[in-house]
Amino acid sequence: MISIIIFAVLLIVGIGAFALNSRKIRSNILMGRDVDRSDQKGKRWKTMALIAFGQKKMFKRPLPAILHFMLYAAFVITQIELIEIIVDGLSGDHRVFRSALGGFYTFMISFIEILSVLAFIATFIFLARRNLLHIPRFRMREMKGWPKLDGNLILIMELILICFIFMMNGADEVLYRRDLSHATALGDESFGFAISQFVGPALFGGLDEAALHTVERIGWWGHIFMVFTFLNYLPFSKHFHILLAFPNTFYSNLEKKGKFTNMESVTKEVKLMMDPDADPYAAPAGDEQPPERFGAKDVQDLTWKNLLDSYTCTECGRCTAACPANQTGKLLSPRKIMMDTRDRLEEKGKGMRKNGKDYDDGKSLLNDYITQEELWACTSCNACVEECPVNIDPLSIIMDMRRYSVMEQSEIPTELAGMISNIENNGAPWQFSQDDRLNWKDEE
Amino acid sequence: MSELMKVPTMAEMTANNEVPEVLFWVGCAGSFDDRAKKITKAIVKILNKCDVKFAVLGAEESCTGDPAKRAGNEFLFQMQAMMNIQVLNGYEVKKIVTGCPHCFNTLKNEYPELGGNYDVVHHTQLIQSLIEDGKLTMEGGDTFKGKKITFHDPCYLGRANDVYEAPRQMLQNLDAELAEMKRCKTKGLCCGAGGAQMFKEAEKGDKEVNVERTEDALEVEPDVVATGCPFCNTMMTDGIKNKEKEDSVQVMDVAELIASAADL
């Protein structure tokens, strides 16, 4: 009975804390400006199914894709066992699904075990890739400190989680063979799970009944405890992508990548300027909102999708590896743009929750996190957008910050200021008269 | 020659009560850059050779606003867009072909919301359809037999608008060997000019983007680096010069290659 109560408390605290922290993230994301992504539902579901569920874009690099898929499949399938653990924990039963499902149960747990072994191997390779191999994208400046530790912690937690599964199933297997398991006896010799029927006797065959029950319980409690630890680690980690990848791909930008947004606030002003009948001194109509800032200086000037992107980013660095500016030694790293956005959003959100909605800490995403030098190194080539396995768009953040710099701060590289004034004066980025546009026709 | 270099303006056509099938949007580079003007002429010759009834805006054309927008000046972009849309809608333009992927992208994707709705194609798409319709044959001109050609994907044609095949199909008519760079199509590396970089020095780094891209191209040991963008053309030409390969490797627009193969 006491264990049921402990379990129930663990369950409530585990899920409750996760819900609480997820709500904070949700409110942070909703700090962003509105953007309509409610159209084309069918295409959105399809995108999510292909990109998030099917991991289509991961398979551009087959080796990491296969390893990643092993982990992903194991994670998804293990949820079935987790349901059983929760039912058992709350009812005091043991392997409650087994008598109901029979042979299918054996198949299911075997499947989980095989995937767990594959996931174990994949996790080891990932750890080695991160720490032993010199893969540049894992060793860039934005990956020092917490991001590196974060990546390793997740992998280590996964290894521990898998160990607990085999402690639980392995010890229980030995107990079952000796007719001592709490699982309902179905008259068979063994559970017959694909891996633990061998691993169990090999590792725990020499233990006595009390020790076996202890190992089995450590595995069981350890497993569920790690699950809740992991769940509550997510909101503080890049690993949140395992959940956010789904909404993030659903709300993908479905337009052509070359189409940048036309700022409506600017359209209004330009139409007014070009309308000969407009009265430039007219008072704005009473219900009009104060004009919003042009472009983005801080996180609340970005759209909620940009902010969702930042929480979805798992810092894999494919964007940065593909970035022409980064490859040629410039400061710009699209991954850093996403990480900065998330870090600033966390900071801002915390400050606002503590000090009220209008709190201003005097800092901003642009300049305190992202420098002008990074902004202006972008060629807008869309390689980062193309590469991202979960359809994150670092380019639109860069563009919105350029807009703020130029339209609100008049901060622009000198040569570009020249280009701009040429377009203003003669309709071309160079100093040629518009009247000469057809001269080429008669030149030889 | 002069027959092939007929370039009527919209104003002239309208005055003669004529309506062109398609407006040729030349673009700033195509109008003013000495290298790009040659590409413009190649496109004109192809259009005339295929009896495509086209016109240009001439002095009524102005920058689409692309570099202003990418440089963050949305005001100037929208001013340019609305002025151009007034002109285009005034002439009731339905279809546009551009000589530049940046103009193509802007006219096609960013003008509709501002009131400019046209059927916009890039010159590679139009020329490829002319070849498919049998209106243009590669006979009598320079032969590219035995030559190796590699195509550099302009970002604003490829990733930005998913046009990868039209330029490649065009090149297939040349009887040359097509070699892909290790980074091509969706993975193609930028030439370094996009996002208004064309008009400024690069930020501090350890290499120029165009040199990095030129190295990709030189890896396949091509005779010709083909592009579909006047800015890529400039960047790749500079890259080839940087590598001192200008004697053995040419940088050409696909339109130029087709025009020269068709003896125009």
Interface residues (C-beta under 8 A of the other chain):
Chain A: K60 E255 K256 K257 G258 K259 F260 N262 M263 V266 T267 E269 V270 K271 M273 M274 F294 G295 A322 P324 A325 Q327 T328 G329 K330 L331 L332 E373 W376 A377 C378 T379 S380 C381 N382 A383 V385 E386 M399 R402 R403 Y404 S405 V406 M407 I412 P413 E415 L416 G418 M419 I420 I423 E424 G427 A428 P429 W430 F432 Q434 D435 D436 R437 L438 N439 W440 K441 E443
Chain B: M5 V7 T9 V26 C28 G30 S31 F32 K37 T40 K41 V56 L57 G58 A59 E61 S62 C63 G65 P67 A68 K69 R70 A71 G72 N73 E74 F75 L76 Q78 M79 Q80 M82 M83 N105 K108 N109 E110 E113 L114 C155 Y156 R159 A160 N161 D162 T186 K187 L189 C190 G192 A193 G194 G195 A196 Q197 M198 F199 K200 E201 A202 E203 K204 G205 D206 K207 E208 V209 V211 E212 R213
